[in-house]
Amino acid sequence: MAMKVDMSGKVALVTGAASGLGRASARKLAEAGADLCIVDVNAERLAETAGMLGTAKVLTHVANLADPDTCTGAVAAAVAHFGRLDALCNIAGIIRMARTTDMPRDHYLQTIAINLNAPWFLSQAAIPHLLETSGAIVNCCSSASFIGEAYAAAYCASKAGLMNMTKAMAMEYARQPIRINAVAPGGMITNISDGMTFPAEAEMDLIARYSGLRGQVEVDDVADLVTMLASPAGRSYHGACISIDAGITAG
């Protein structure tokens, strides 16, 4: 029997929605019937996403999620506009490649702020509303949540932290009407890799260890998984971090 993913009458907040997985997730959620609050720092591309969402009611909210107050504000804006919140999809992310000893302090702090702190503050603000609607949180982790990746120590730290945060929150709310899960994609062709460069004289055999044998993961496949977990179709999932990485973490 095919799984029915139905978000009719529900509201989802999606971060990182100006492009990549965030945009694809917003589109898939809209196709499933959800109304959307889409959040990103890039106002122009966020407006482009809004134009792709068909008949869904859409609130665009421009915010730099490195600031905890803007995280709280994004949730408040969604609830004020729609009167409810049924799903929080923490998709926004950043990666900076560098040798550990060479990474600028501001790059490290930005990585932790966007990848780990923002999902925390967004979840903290969203949970009271999600409890009212028996809603869901879906975090975007990574294959880097499970394995060490050379020249990406800050990114790995943020994504491993997000995975365990997902599980800890799921345990905390195990007896309450909310589902908290994560997806862990491998490399995808998205804007997160725009301008990404490896350090000079990087050891390419080390990079190959986390590049995978089957190529890039399709963004729409991950967006389908995000949408399922955000919807009532994901009712049996709680505290899961589902790998969708074309085998990178298989062994």
Beta strands, then each sheet from edge to edge (+ up, - down):
strand 1: 11-15
strand 2: 35-40
strand 3: 58-62
strand 4: 87-90
strand 5: 136-140
strand 6: 179-185
strand 7: 241-244
sheet 1: 3+ 2+ 1+ 4+ 5+ 6+ 7+
end
